[in-house]
Amino acid sequence: MATRPNDPAARFNVADGLYKNGRYAEAAALFRDLGQDAGSTLAGNARHNLGNSLFQSKDYKGAVGAYRDALRVRTGDAETRRNLELALRALEEQKKQEQQQKQGDPKDQKQDKKNEKSSQDQKKDQQKPDDSKKSDPKRQSKPQTAEERERERFEKEAGMPKERAEQLLAALERNESAQQKKQLAAKRAERKGGKDW
């Protein structure tokens, strides 16, 4: 970055390196700056990564905002939508925990710690795909097949069974295909100078 301090791509790479080294606050500051210009080619990725940095810092409200901003630039991006959903769930869980802590019930606080640990495990899986492929023997109460582990991991990440997610994806693909056909027909009609009879 010293040789090209104003080069957005170099700054993006520096922010990415900071993120990978667990320096989320510093990475967030760079990603925030890079995401300011919506016309920039890096804006969508910078906003998405800002959301990831804030999520790792447990600033779920900020992460939700960053993912929403990213979707304004990267409309329809499945990974950003999934991360937004996870951030919304984490924010809701955080609010529940804060409310329970205000009530001061020791039983609830123990459960909160257990839920927080589970939530942290999910965040690690979601944010670091390479780690999600590794099996964690501490979480398994009985030996599972690779298929069962994958199904369980997917359900934790997505919040729904894999079959349901596949059904939703298929429906989205059909809808997208229909939209593309409509757009193509409209373009043909426009080229002909009138309606497509």
C-alpha positions, 0 to 999 in steps of 0.5 A, a space after each residue: 500500500 505504501 507504493 500505491 496508497 490511493 489505489 482502491 484495489 491495493 487498499 481492498 487487499 490490505 483490508 482483506 489481509 487485516 480481516 483474515 488476521 482477525 483485525 476486524 475493526 481496522 478492516 471495517 474502517 478500510 472496507 467502509 471507506 472503499 464502499 462509499 462510492 456506489 459507482 466503484 467496481 469494488 463497492 459491492 464487495 467492500 460493503 459485503 466485507 464490511 458486513 463480515 467484519 462488523 459481524 465478526 466484531 459482534 456489531 450485528 446491527 452494523 452488519 445488517 446495514 452493511 449487507 443491505 447496502 451491499 445488496 443495493 449494489 449487488 442485487 440478488 447476490 445469494 451469499 450477501 442475502 444469506 449473510 444478511 439473514 444470519 446477521 438478522 438472526 444474530 441481532 435478534 438473539 443478541 437482543 434476547 440475551 440482553 433482555 434476559 440479562 436485564 431480568 437477571 435470571 441465572 438459569 437464563 444466563 447459563 442458557 444464554 452462554 450456551 446459545 452464545 457459544 452455539 451462535 459463535 460456532 455458526 458464525 465461524 462456520 459461515 464466515 470461514 467456509 474452509 473451516 466448515 468442512 472440518 469435522 468438530 468431534 466436540 460437537 458430535 454426541 454420536 458418530 455420524 456419516 459424512 452426509 448427516 454431518 453435511 445435512 446438520 451443518 447446512 441446516 444450522 447455516 441456512 436455518 432450514 433443511 437442505 431439501 427445502 432450500 433446494 426447493 426454494 432454489 428451484 423455484 427461484 430459478 424457474 422464476 428467474 427463467 420466466 423473467 428472462 423470457 419476458 425480458 427477451 420478448 420485450 427486447 424483441 418487440 422493441 426491436 420490431 418497433 411494436 408488439 410481438 404478435 
